[in-house]
Amino acid sequence: MATESGSTVSGTPVPGSARPGAARASGESVLALKRRARRINRELAEQYPYAHAELDFRSPFELVIATVLSAQTTDVLVNQITPLLFARYPDARQMAEADPAELEAIIKPTGFFRAKARNLLALCTRLVDEYDGEVPGRLADLVTLPGVGRKTANVVLGNAFGIPGITVDTHFGRLARRLGWTESDDPVRIESDVAALFEPKDWTMLSHRVVFHGRRVCHSRKPACGACAVANWCPSYGMGETDPEKAKKLLKYELAPGQEALLARLLAETHRAAEIRMESQRKQP
């Protein structure tokens, strides 16, 4: 839904919303920018039909906790920690009553564990005191919880509640700028600019696809331009390796050389993508 000042995300107006096309490249019309952006989304959907949230969770509670833990670390590491964490503290009430030292010991590998433990304890206390131990399904409520910003709120809304949201993490922000969807470094402005280009129904899966592409192909330091599925529509093509054979060697995860069997399984069983990914990670040394 749109307002006079711009777009809304997850049903809530985005501060500083821009008019559609505010991030367009020089000479590119609003309509051309939208068409190009949506073509990129379609291509990424073909490239990653198995795209999904890479944090493992079984409930809104588990997802919000895992997302808070994922700050300044990898989803893979968080997924290694959370089985023990949720076995020990399966809900907000039990985590709110956790001994801080025990909680810190479990989450220590994720880094910044003392600050994260304080946030988790405060977050769970708020959930118990104000929401009967349940994670709220509104962005306005989620962003008031300790350790939860718009990124975390949109992750939870889109993946645990089915409410469309754009998740602007480091990868998404980098690719949104490279693709010419925004010129901003501010996550809220990026969210607004990108939301203006797509239908709300596409926001959550768009976020997954862009993040997948950023982790596998469009790397921060040396993107694999020569092996990129959206190279024809990318204004930043050429900033990375353009030779196809050399670019293939830069691909990561299931696209990396030697991972053909894993990719084939993901493509053949997209409905089991998260489970297949978990299995592959457990097999890694």
C-alpha positions as CSV (number, residue, x, y, z in Angstrom):
1,M,0.0,0.0,0.0
2,A,1.3,3.5,-0.9
3,T,1.0,6.8,0.8
4,E,1.3,10.3,-0.7
5,S,4.9,10.5,0.5
6,G,6.0,7.1,-0.7
7,S,5.7,3.4,0.0
8,T,4.8,1.4,3.1
9,V,6.6,-1.8,4.3
10,S,4.8,-4.5,6.3
11,G,1.8,-2.2,6.5
12,T,3.7,0.6,8.2
13,P,4.9,3.8,6.5
14,V,8.6,3.9,6.0
15,P,10.3,7.0,7.3
16,G,11.6,9.2,4.5
17,S,9.9,7.2,1.8
18,A,11.0,8.1,-1.7
19,R,8.9,8.4,-4.8
20,P,9.2,5.3,-7.0
21,G,12.3,5.5,-9.1
22,A,14.1,7.9,-6.9
23,A,17.2,5.6,-7.1
24,R,17.1,5.2,-10.8
25,A,20.2,5.5,-12.9
26,S,20.8,8.7,-15.0
27,G,18.4,8.7,-17.9
28,E,16.4,5.7,-16.7
29,S,12.7,6.4,-16.4
30,V,10.6,5.2,-13.5
31,L,8.9,2.6,-15.7
32,A,12.2,1.4,-17.1
33,L,13.6,1.0,-13.6
34,K,10.6,-1.0,-12.4
35,R,10.7,-3.2,-15.5
36,R,14.5,-3.8,-15.1
37,A,14.2,-4.5,-11.4
38,R,11.3,-7.0,-11.9
39,R,13.2,-8.7,-14.7
40,I,16.1,-9.2,-12.3
41,N,13.7,-10.6,-9.7
42,R,12.3,-13.1,-12.2
43,E,15.8,-14.2,-13.2
44,L,16.9,-14.6,-9.6
45,A,13.7,-16.7,-9.0
46,E,14.9,-19.0,-11.8
47,Q,18.4,-19.1,-10.5
48,Y,17.3,-19.8,-6.9
49,P,14.0,-21.6,-6.8
50,Y,15.1,-23.0,-3.5
51,A,15.8,-19.6,-1.8
52,H,14.7,-19.6,1.8
53,A,15.5,-18.2,5.2
54,E,18.9,-19.6,6.1
55,L,18.3,-19.3,9.8
56,D,16.7,-22.6,11.2
57,F,13.6,-22.1,13.2
58,R,10.3,-23.8,14.1
59,S,8.4,-20.9,15.6
60,P,8.3,-17.0,15.7
61,F,10.1,-17.2,19.0
62,E,13.0,-19.3,17.6
63,L,13.3,-17.0,14.6
64,V,13.4,-13.8,16.5
65,I,16.1,-15.2,18.9
66,A,18.1,-16.6,16.0
67,T,18.0,-13.3,14.1
68,V,19.2,-11.4,17.2
69,L,22.1,-13.8,17.5
70,S,23.0,-13.5,13.8
71,A,24.3,-9.9,14.2
72,Q,28.0,-9.8,13.4
73,T,28.2,-13.5,12.7
74,T,27.1,-16.1,10.1
75,D,23.8,-17.9,9.9
76,V,25.8,-21.2,9.7
77,L,27.3,-20.6,13.2
78,V,23.9,-19.5,14.6
79,N,22.3,-22.7,13.3
80,Q,25.0,-24.7,15.2
81,I,24.2,-23.0,18.4
82,T,20.4,-22.8,18.4
83,P,19.6,-26.5,18.9
84,L,21.3,-26.5,22.3
85,L,19.9,-23.1,23.1
86,F,16.3,-24.0,22.4
87,A,16.6,-27.4,24.1
88,R,17.7,-25.6,27.2
89,Y,15.2,-22.6,26.8
90,P,12.3,-23.7,24.6
91,D,10.2,-20.6,25.1
92,A,10.3,-17.0,26.2
93,R,9.3,-17.7,29.8
94,Q,12.2,-20.1,30.4
95,M,14.7,-17.9,28.6
96,A,13.6,-14.9,30.6
97,E,14.5,-16.8,33.8
98,A,17.8,-18.1,32.4
99,D,21.0,-17.7,34.5
100,P,23.0,-15.0,32.5
101,A,26.2,-16.9,32.8
102,E,24.7,-20.1,31.5
103,L,23.1,-18.2,28.6
104,E,26.3,-16.4,27.8
105,A,28.2,-19.7,27.7
106,I,25.9,-21.2,25.1
107,I,25.8,-18.2,22.8
108,K,29.5,-17.2,23.2
109,P,30.6,-18.6,19.8
110,T,28.4,-16.0,18.1
111,G,30.4,-13.1,19.4
112,F,29.4,-10.1,21.4
113,F,27.8,-12.7,23.7
114,R,27.4,-10.5,26.8
115,A,25.5,-7.8,24.9
116,K,23.4,-10.4,23.1
117,A,22.6,-12.2,26.3
118,R,21.4,-9.0,27.9
119,N,19.2,-8.3,24.8
120,L,17.8,-11.8,24.9
121,L,16.9,-11.7,28.6
122,A,15.3,-8.2,28.2
123,L,13.5,-9.3,25.0
124,C,12.1,-12.4,26.6
125,T,11.1,-10.5,29.7
126,R,9.1,-8.1,27.5
127,L,7.5,-10.9,25.7
128,V,6.3,-12.5,28.9
129,D,5.3,-9.2,30.6
130,E,3.5,-7.6,27.7
131,Y,2.6,-10.3,25.1
132,D,1.9,-13.4,27.3
133,G,5.2,-15.0,26.1
134,E,4.2,-14.8,22.4
135,V,6.1,-12.9,19.6
136,P,3.8,-10.1,18.3
137,G,3.0,-10.1,14.6
138,R,3.1,-6.3,14.1
139,L,6.2,-4.3,13.0
140,A,5.3,-1.5,15.3
141,D,5.5,-3.9,18.3
142,L,8.5,-5.9,17.1
143,V,10.8,-2.8,16.7
144,T,10.2,-1.9,20.4
145,L,11.7,-5.2,21.6
146,P,15.3,-5.1,22.9
147,G,17.8,-6.1,20.1
148,V,15.1,-6.0,17.4
149,G,15.3,-3.4,14.6
150,R,13.5,-3.1,11.3
151,K,15.7,-5.8,9.6
152,T,14.9,-8.4,12.3
153,A,11.3,-7.4,12.4
154,N,10.9,-7.9,8.7
155,V,12.7,-11.2,8.9
156,V,10.2,-12.4,11.5
157,L,7.1,-10.9,9.8
158,G,7.9,-12.3,6.4
159,N,9.1,-15.8,7.4
160,A,7.1,-16.6,10.6
161,F,3.9,-14.7,9.9
162,G,3.7,-14.4,6.1
163,I,3.5,-10.6,6.2
164,P,5.5,-9.1,3.4
165,G,8.7,-7.3,4.4
166,I,12.0,-6.3,2.8
167,T,15.0,-7.4,4.8
168,V,18.0,-5.0,4.4
169,D,21.1,-6.7,5.6
170,T,24.7,-6.1,4.3
171,H,24.2,-8.2,1.2
172,F,20.9,-6.8,0.3
173,G,22.1,-3.2,0.7
174,R,25.2,-3.8,-1.4
175,L,23.2,-5.4,-4.3
176,A,20.5,-2.8,-4.2
177,R,23.1,-0.2,-4.8
178,R,24.9,-2.2,-7.5
179,L,21.7,-2.9,-9.3
180,G,20.7,0.8,-9.3
181,W,17.7,0.3,-7.1
182,T,18.9,2.9,-4.6
183,E,21.8,5.2,-4.1
184,S,21.5,5.2,-0.3
185,D,23.5,3.6,2.4
186,D,20.7,4.0,5.0
187,P,18.8,0.7,5.5
188,V,15.5,2.5,6.0
189,R,15.9,4.5,2.8
190,I,17.0,1.4,0.9
191,E,13.9,-0.5,2.1
192,S,11.7,2.4,1.0
193,D,13.4,2.7,-2.5
194,V,13.2,-1.0,-3.2
195,A,9.7,-1.3,-1.9
196,A,8.6,1.3,-4.5
197,L,9.8,-1.0,-7.3
198,F,8.0,-4.2,-6.4
199,E,4.6,-5.5,-5.4
200,P,4.3,-6.2,-1.6
201,K,3.6,-9.9,-2.4
202,D,7.2,-10.2,-3.8
203,W,9.1,-8.5,-0.9
204,T,9.9,-11.5,1.3
205,M,11.1,-13.8,-1.5
206,L,12.9,-10.9,-3.2
207,S,14.9,-10.5,0.0
208,H,15.8,-14.1,0.1
209,R,16.9,-14.2,-3.6
210,V,19.0,-11.0,-3.4
211,V,20.7,-12.2,-0.2
212,F,21.3,-15.7,-1.8
213,H,22.9,-14.0,-4.9
214,G,25.0,-11.7,-2.7
215,R,26.4,-14.6,-0.8
216,R,27.0,-16.8,-3.8
217,V,27.9,-14.6,-6.7
218,C,27.9,-10.8,-6.1
219,H,30.5,-10.8,-3.4
220,S,31.7,-7.6,-1.7
221,R,35.3,-7.6,-2.8
222,K,35.3,-9.5,-6.1
223,P,31.9,-10.3,-7.7
224,A,31.7,-13.1,-10.2
225,C,30.3,-10.9,-13.0
226,G,31.1,-13.5,-15.7
227,A,28.9,-16.1,-14.0
228,C,26.0,-13.8,-13.0
229,A,22.5,-14.6,-14.1
230,V,21.5,-11.0,-14.1
231,A,24.6,-9.5,-15.7
232,N,22.6,-8.3,-18.7
233,W,20.5,-6.0,-16.5
234,C,23.2,-4.9,-14.0
235,P,24.6,-1.4,-14.4
236,S,27.6,-2.4,-12.3
237,Y,28.7,-5.3,-14.6
238,G,32.4,-5.3,-15.0
239,M,33.4,-4.3,-11.4
240,G,34.3,-8.0,-10.8
241,E,35.7,-10.9,-12.8
242,T,34.1,-11.0,-16.2
243,D,35.9,-14.1,-17.7
244,P,33.3,-16.9,-17.4
245,E,35.7,-19.6,-16.4
246,K,37.5,-17.5,-13.8
247,A,34.2,-16.2,-12.5
248,K,32.9,-19.7,-11.9
249,K,35.8,-20.4,-9.5
250,L,34.6,-17.5,-7.4
251,L,31.1,-19.0,-6.8
252,K,30.3,-20.2,-3.3
253,Y,28.0,-22.7,-1.5
254,E,26.0,-24.9,-3.8
255,L,27.1,-23.0,-6.9
256,A,30.8,-23.5,-6.2
257,P,32.8,-26.0,-8.3
258,G,32.5,-29.5,-6.8
259,Q,29.1,-28.9,-5.4
260,E,27.1,-30.0,-8.4
261,A,25.4,-32.9,-6.6
262,L,24.2,-30.5,-3.8
263,L,22.9,-28.1,-6.4
264,A,21.1,-30.8,-8.2
265,R,19.4,-32.0,-5.0
266,L,18.3,-28.4,-4.2
267,L,16.8,-27.9,-7.7
268,A,15.1,-31.3,-7.6
269,E,13.6,-30.9,-4.1
270,T,13.1,-27.2,-3.6
271,H,10.4,-28.0,-0.9
272,R,13.2,-29.6,1.2
273,A,15.8,-26.9,0.6
274,A,16.3,-26.0,4.2
275,E,16.6,-29.6,5.3
276,I,19.1,-30.4,2.5
277,R,21.2,-27.3,3.4
278,M,21.3,-28.4,7.0
279,E,22.4,-31.9,6.0
280,S,25.2,-30.5,3.8
281,Q,26.5,-28.2,6.6
282,R,26.6,-31.0,9.1
283,K,28.8,-33.0,6.7
284,Q,31.3,-30.2,6.3
285,P,34.5,-30.4,8.5
